[in-house]
Amino acid sequence: MLYSNIHLSIADFILELSVPSDLTFELDGGFEGYVMVPSAESLVPERPAFVEASAANRPDLQMNCHVGCANAPKTWGKELYRAANETDALWYIYEDPNGICLHVNDSEELSRLQHIAFYDPQQQLWNIYSDLNEKGSLESLRYPMLPLILYYLSTEHQALLIHASGVFDGTHGRLFSGFSGVGKSTMAGLWQASGAEVINDDRLMLRKIDGHWWMYNTPMYYSDVPKKAPLHFIYLPYHHPTNLYERGKGIQTSMRFMAHCIQHGYNKKHVQWHLDQVMDIANQIPITRLGVVPTMDVLTFIKEHESA
């Protein structure tokens, strides 16, 4: 079978997909802005100067995309983790001699297996076996496959995936993180109405580059282009009768922030790695609990306290 390559640029990582040439390969509309035109030979010169070039001019991560879950090797061992509700699971993680094996179900039909994927961290290589979608196309990064891939990428770099909205007003980058309903998207909308750029209002990747933390958007279900901004302030918003600014101190605030990071608890090394990143962030960037009345006045309130 002949294969061709597709390159994606996500959070200044370069991902290479090797896909069968004789099939329609589908990336949903949210990926359009992240697809790179240059060939593999020209990837490294296209990198921003502050992004480390990997050995032998290789992409940061390679993915071989195969047809059919039934064609996947039957080498997985014991179950390590599952993302499950009371009756079904969205994905399972198993042992594999060279790393891990994921069984990923269709997010809209949890009883249907969608991908079997093997990851070898030593080779920085994924082999993804996927059943064809309802249109007869191969869709190897169909949700939730890409977020899982980005999660493992975050365990090998100074990076974090987090449920948060991020905005940049041309001077300062601000992140608003919390569980559903606390006002992340509302805050992003208020800043956007004031002229700020929304980096993303749901899922961000944070990366430390040249000694400073940056925030990046990642592909979502809607069309977008890659965005990034330096990170200066972190807020943990909650609804309150009045605007309230509580600058955090110590481990408690850091752990509140870490609770919103995307993480799997089965691997102690990963947990420690993410904890190290959170503590590094907390040492550089103020983390504040923010009581919010969701009007434009809260923006002035925030700026006044930042400069106090």
C-alpha positions, 0 to 999 in steps of 0.5 A: 500500500502506498502512503503519503504524508500530512503535516500539522502544526499544533502548539508549535509542535510538528506532527506527521501523519502517514496515510494510505494514498488510495483512500480518502483521509478525513480531517474535520473542519477544525483542523484546516488551519493547522495543516502545513503545506511544506514537505518534510524536507522543509519542515525544520526551516519553517519552525519558529526560532525558539522551537527545538529542532528534533534529531535528524530533522524529524517531526516532533511526533509521527503517526502511521494511520492504518485501516481497520481495528480488526487489523491491529496487533493483539498485544495489549495486556492488562487494563491501566485506566478507563475514562468511563461513566456508570455504564460505558467508557470513551477510552481504555488504556492497556499495557503494551510491550513498547508503551501503551495501547488505547481502545477508543470508542465513538463519542456518539456511540460508546458501544462502537470501537473507533480506534486501536492505537499503539504509542511507543514513546522511545520512537515518538511514534503512534500506530493508529488503526481505525474503522472507516467512518460513515462516509467510507473515509479514514478519520484517524484523529477523530475525537477523542483521538487527538486530545489523547495524543496531545496529552501524551505529548504533554508528558514529554515536554514542558507542557500542560493541556488544560480546560481554560479560556485564554485571551490576549489584549496586545500586552498581557495574556490571561487564562481563565480556568475552571469546571463547566459553568464557572464563566470561562467562556463568558470571560472570554466573550467580555474580553473579546468585546473589549478588543482582545483576541480569544486564543481559545475558550475551552482547551489550551496547551501551555508550553514553556519556551525560552524560560517563559510560559505560552498558551496555544489553541488546539484544533476544535470542532470549529474552524480556526487558525493556530494562535498563541500568546504569552501567559502573564496572569491565571484566574480561577473564576467563580460567580459571586455577588460582587467582583472579588480578587483573591491572590493565591498563595502556596500549594492550595491555589496551585492544586486548584489550578492543577485540578483543571489540567487534563491528566490521567492518574494511572501513571505516577511519573506523569502525575509528578511531571505535571505537578512539576510543571504546575509548580513552575507556573505558580512560581512565575505567574500569579494565580488568582481566585476571581469572584465575578459579576459578568459585566464589562466592569470586571475587566477594569476591576481586573486591570486595576488589581493587576497593576496595584 
